[in-house]
Amino acid sequence: MMEKVSLWKASTASGAIGSILAGDQKAQFVVVGGGFTGVSTALHLALTGASVILLEANQIGFGGSGRNVGYVNAGLWLVPDKVDALLGKEWGDRLYYSLAAAPQRVFELIEQYGIDCEATRNGTLHVAVGKSGQRQLQDRISQLSARGAPVELLNATETSARIGSSYFSASLFDPRAGTIQPLAYVRGLAQAACTLGVQIHENTPVNTLSRSKDGWRIITSSGSVTAEQVVLATNAYSGNRFSGLEKSFVPIYYSQLASEPLTAAQREQVLPNKEGAWDTCTVMSSFRLDQKGRFIIGGMGCESDALTPWGDNRVKKWFPSLGKLKWQYAWSGRIAFSDDHVPHFHQLDEGLYSLIGYSGRGIAPGTKLGQCLAQWLTGDRDSMPLPLTPLKETSCRWLKAAFYDIGARVYHLGQRVL
């Protein structure tokens, strides 16, 4: 029977990382949000010797970080030339080279703190569907190669050997990247932050946030914190408490299915090197294996009755020899889609900051930008690879969200097995 729960939650050890906030406390910094960005910011602040309190409304990794696909990719979804056009060449280069090094930082942290999160650094494959997909990859690899990225364009035969499927016409292999169990990673990172002195309080939603003579006062139902500076790292799960943040992005859903473990013979056929893969279609699909050999497929849109037959259809087209898989888990997560598909660094008030809008690229950028933000907050004003910008409301955000969701649903319905 398929469980309507995340595979990552089912395969991660339960147990609280931090207690509910109690009483009145003080710190130099408060970080609100226990995902990749928030935990990384808190950990890297603690490495400077700062006092840090992290408040999470639910549990560490409850939001998009714990519902992620698990790809540790370099860079953004946008090609670098488009980022340059949006930010200007100087900021574009700063962001590109910072995020090009982001997977290295993720795997360094995993090794340094002994985080058990199925870390597999065998690269990722961006796979082409048809000639238009090949043209996309050729354009992308040209731009990446011009910036020194060690990427490789594989032809159809080479791609078939890597994927175990003849469906795809080419692929872009990036050896800098890899896969992880995302919830285990963010919770392991939080446990490492605790050992460095970060006070983590789970199940502690923020009720009010206001200026005080000492900086900022955060009130929760069980206590309060006074801090000199505050980082809001709530991203797609900002909610009504931070309505200005919520209005700055389009909420997009991404859903996933995970099968029962494949047999040993099947695992030799499908992604034998354990790369993560995703296609060039407008309504993107991703697929990978976990370390137990479960086949995990994801697609845009909220989980619905159309998702399972869509997954059946994709497997039938891509890997006909697998037959009909038995799906074991199904879940959805919310993505903060910025209008320009670039993350944003906002100063909301004096001493109040936010990083938001990863548009589906959260693990490596969130980890790296959290590190950069910690350095920036403690005096290194050259560390941030993003300009500091005012918060801006996204126009027609719910209309855009509905457009994406309906489009994904129609696509998935169209892919039903008849």
Solvent accessible surface area in square Angstrom, and as a share of the most:
residue,aa,sasa,rsa
1,M,227,1.01
2,M,48,0.21
3,E,85,0.38
4,K,139,0.59
5,V,43,0.25
6,S,12,0.08
7,L,1,0.01
8,W,1,0.00
9,K,133,0.56
10,A,54,0.41
11,S,54,0.35
12,T,25,0.14
13,A,89,0.69
14,S,110,0.71
15,G,49,0.47
16,A,87,0.67
17,I,28,0.14
18,G,14,0.13
19,S,75,0.49
20,I,94,0.48
21,L,0,0.00
22,A,72,0.56
23,G,41,0.40
24,D,113,0.59
25,Q,43,0.19
26,K,153,0.65
27,A,12,0.10
28,Q,71,0.31
29,F,8,0.03
30,V,0,0.00
31,V,0,0.00
32,V,7,0.04
33,G,6,0.06
34,G,3,0.03
35,G,17,0.17
36,F,9,0.04
37,T,11,0.06
38,G,0,0.00
39,V,0,0.00
40,S,0,0.00
41,T,0,0.00
42,A,0,0.00
43,L,0,0.00
44,H,10,0.04
45,L,0,0.00
46,A,10,0.08
47,L,83,0.41
48,T,76,0.44
49,G,68,0.65
50,A,15,0.12
51,S,52,0.34
52,V,4,0.02
53,I,1,0.00
54,L,1,0.00
55,L,1,0.01
56,E,17,0.08
57,A,29,0.23
58,N,52,0.27
59,Q,78,0.35
60,I,2,0.01
61,G,4,0.04
62,F,84,0.35
63,G,15,0.15
64,G,25,0.24
65,S,15,0.09
66,G,4,0.04
67,R,64,0.23
68,N,31,0.16
69,V,23,0.13
70,G,0,0.00
71,Y,20,0.08
72,V,0,0.00
73,N,5,0.03
74,A,13,0.10
75,G,9,0.09
76,L,14,0.07
77,W,66,0.23
78,L,28,0.14
79,V,17,0.10
80,P,7,0.05
81,D,69,0.36
82,K,119,0.50
83,V,9,0.05
84,D,21,0.11
85,A,90,0.70
86,L,89,0.44
87,L,36,0.18
88,G,34,0.33
89,K,118,0.50
90,E,123,0.55
91,W,72,0.25
92,G,0,0.00
93,D,36,0.19
94,R,75,0.27
95,L,1,0.01
96,Y,21,0.08
97,Y,111,0.42
98,S,19,0.12
99,L,1,0.00
100,A,20,0.15
101,A,47,0.36
102,A,0,0.00
103,P,0,0.00
104,Q,83,0.37
105,R,37,0.14
106,V,0,0.00
107,F,24,0.10
108,E,68,0.30
109,L,0,0.00
110,I,15,0.07
111,E,148,0.66
112,Q,112,0.50
113,Y,56,0.21
114,G,63,0.60
115,I,16,0.08
116,D,129,0.67
117,C,3,0.02
118,E,39,0.17
119,A,43,0.33
120,T,26,0.15
121,R,93,0.34
122,N,68,0.35
123,G,1,0.01
124,T,1,0.01
125,L,0,0.00
126,H,13,0.06
127,V,0,0.00
128,A,0,0.00
129,V,39,0.22
130,G,37,0.35
131,K,157,0.67
132,S,63,0.40
133,G,1,0.01
134,Q,55,0.24
135,R,146,0.53
136,Q,87,0.39
137,L,0,0.00
138,Q,90,0.40
139,D,72,0.38
140,R,42,0.15
141,I,23,0.12
142,S,70,0.45
143,Q,21,0.09
144,L,19,0.09
145,S,59,0.38
146,A,85,0.66
147,R,34,0.12
148,G,63,0.61
149,A,11,0.09
150,P,77,0.48
151,V,19,0.11
152,E,84,0.38
153,L,65,0.32
154,L,6,0.03
155,N,84,0.43
156,A,50,0.39
157,T,106,0.62
158,E,75,0.34
159,T,0,0.00
160,S,34,0.22
161,A,76,0.59
162,R,57,0.21
163,I,0,0.00
164,G,33,0.32
165,S,6,0.04
166,S,103,0.66
167,Y,81,0.31
168,F,3,0.01
169,S,26,0.17
170,A,6,0.05
171,S,0,0.00
172,L,9,0.04
173,F,28,0.12
174,D,13,0.07
175,P,54,0.34
176,R,35,0.13
177,A,0,0.00
178,G,0,0.00
179,T,4,0.02
180,I,0,0.00
181,Q,3,0.01
182,P,0,0.00
183,L,16,0.08
184,A,16,0.12
185,Y,0,0.00
186,V,0,0.00
187,R,25,0.09
188,G,12,0.11
189,L,0,0.00
190,A,0,0.00
191,Q,100,0.44
192,A,7,0.05
193,A,0,0.00
194,C,44,0.26
195,T,113,0.66
196,L,63,0.32
197,G,53,0.51
198,V,7,0.04
199,Q,82,0.36
200,I,9,0.04
201,H,15,0.07
202,E,1,0.00
203,N,64,0.33
204,T,3,0.02
205,P,51,0.32
206,V,4,0.02
207,N,77,0.39
208,T,75,0.44
209,L,43,0.21
210,S,54,0.35
211,R,121,0.44
212,S,38,0.24
213,K,198,0.84
214,D,72,0.37
215,G,17,0.17
216,W,12,0.04
217,R,91,0.33
218,I,1,0.00
219,I,58,0.29
220,T,8,0.04
221,S,101,0.65
222,S,51,0.33
223,G,14,0.14
224,S,3,0.02
225,V,0,0.00
226,T,16,0.09
227,A,1,0.01
228,E,99,0.45
229,Q,41,0.18
230,V,0,0.00
231,V,0,0.00
232,L,4,0.02
233,A,8,0.06
234,T,18,0.10
235,N,39,0.20
236,A,2,0.01
237,Y,49,0.19
238,S,0,0.00
239,G,25,0.24
240,N,144,0.74
241,R,99,0.36
242,F,17,0.07
243,S,54,0.35
244,G,34,0.33
245,L,4,0.02
246,E,28,0.13
247,K,89,0.38
248,S,14,0.09
249,F,1,0.01
250,V,3,0.02
251,P,8,0.05
252,I,7,0.03
253,Y,76,0.29
254,Y,17,0.06
255,S,0,0.00
256,Q,1,0.00
257,L,1,0.01
258,A,0,0.00
259,S,1,0.00
260,E,75,0.34
261,P,66,0.41
262,L,7,0.03
263,T,79,0.46
264,A,69,0.53
265,A,64,0.50
266,Q,36,0.16
267,R,79,0.29
268,E,136,0.61
269,Q,77,0.34
270,V,1,0.01
271,L,0,0.00
272,P,57,0.36
273,N,68,0.35
274,K,62,0.26
275,E,2,0.01
276,G,0,0.00
277,A,0,0.00
278,W,15,0.05
279,D,3,0.02
280,T,13,0.08
281,C,39,0.24
282,T,139,0.81
283,V,31,0.18
284,M,33,0.15
285,S,1,0.00
286,S,2,0.02
287,F,0,0.00
288,R,5,0.02
289,L,7,0.03
290,D,5,0.02
291,Q,106,0.47
292,K,121,0.51
293,G,0,0.00
294,R,25,0.09
295,F,0,0.00
296,I,1,0.01
297,I,0,0.00
298,G,0,0.00
299,G,0,0.00
300,M,33,0.15
301,G,4,0.04
302,C,39,0.24
303,E,45,0.20
304,S,29,0.18
305,D,127,0.66
306,A,5,0.04
307,L,3,0.01
308,T,40,0.24
309,P,25,0.16
310,W,1,0.00
311,G,0,0.00
312,D,22,0.12
313,N,19,0.10
314,R,8,0.03
315,V,3,0.01
316,K,129,0.54
317,K,95,0.40
318,W,3,0.01
319,F,4,0.02
320,P,97,0.61
321,S,85,0.55
322,L,12,0.06
323,G,44,0.42
324,K,162,0.69
325,L,16,0.08
326,K,143,0.61
327,W,24,0.09
328,Q,45,0.20
329,Y,17,0.06
330,A,1,0.01
331,W,9,0.03
332,S,21,0.13
333,G,7,0.07
334,R,58,0.21
335,I,28,0.14
336,A,0,0.00
337,F,33,0.14
338,S,4,0.03
339,D,83,0.43
340,D,36,0.19
341,H,56,0.25
342,V,0,0.00
343,P,1,0.01
344,H,47,0.21
345,F,2,0.01
346,H,8,0.04
347,Q,71,0.32
348,L,53,0.26
349,D,57,0.30
350,E,119,0.54
351,G,8,0.08
352,L,14,0.07
353,Y,11,0.04
354,S,1,0.00
355,L,2,0.01
356,I,4,0.02
357,G,1,0.01
358,Y,12,0.05
359,S,1,0.01
360,G,31,0.30
361,R,18,0.07
362,G,14,0.14
363,I,2,0.01
364,A,0,0.00
365,P,1,0.01
366,G,0,0.00
367,T,0,0.00
368,K,37,0.15
369,L,0,0.00
370,G,0,0.00
371,Q,26,0.12
372,C,8,0.05
373,L,0,0.00
374,A,1,0.00
375,Q,69,0.31
376,W,25,0.09
377,L,12,0.06
378,T,61,0.36
379,G,56,0.54
380,D,69,0.36
381,R,136,0.50
382,D,118,0.61
383,S,20,0.13
384,M,4,0.02
385,P,5,0.03
386,L,4,0.02
387,P,31,0.20
388,L,72,0.36
389,T,42,0.24
390,P,109,0.69
391,L,58,0.29
392,K,160,0.68
393,E,116,0.52
394,T,10,0.06
395,S,73,0.47
396,C,84,0.50
397,R,18,0.07
398,W,159,0.56
399,L,128,0.64
400,K,62,0.26
401,A,12,0.09
402,A,42,0.33
403,F,149,0.62
404,Y,83,0.31
405,D,36,0.19
406,I,104,0.53
407,G,34,0.33
408,A,3,0.02
409,R,86,0.31
410,V,95,0.55
411,Y,53,0.20
412,H,4,0.02
413,L,87,0.43
414,G,62,0.60
415,Q,37,0.16
416,R,93,0.34
417,V,66,0.38
418,L,209,1.04
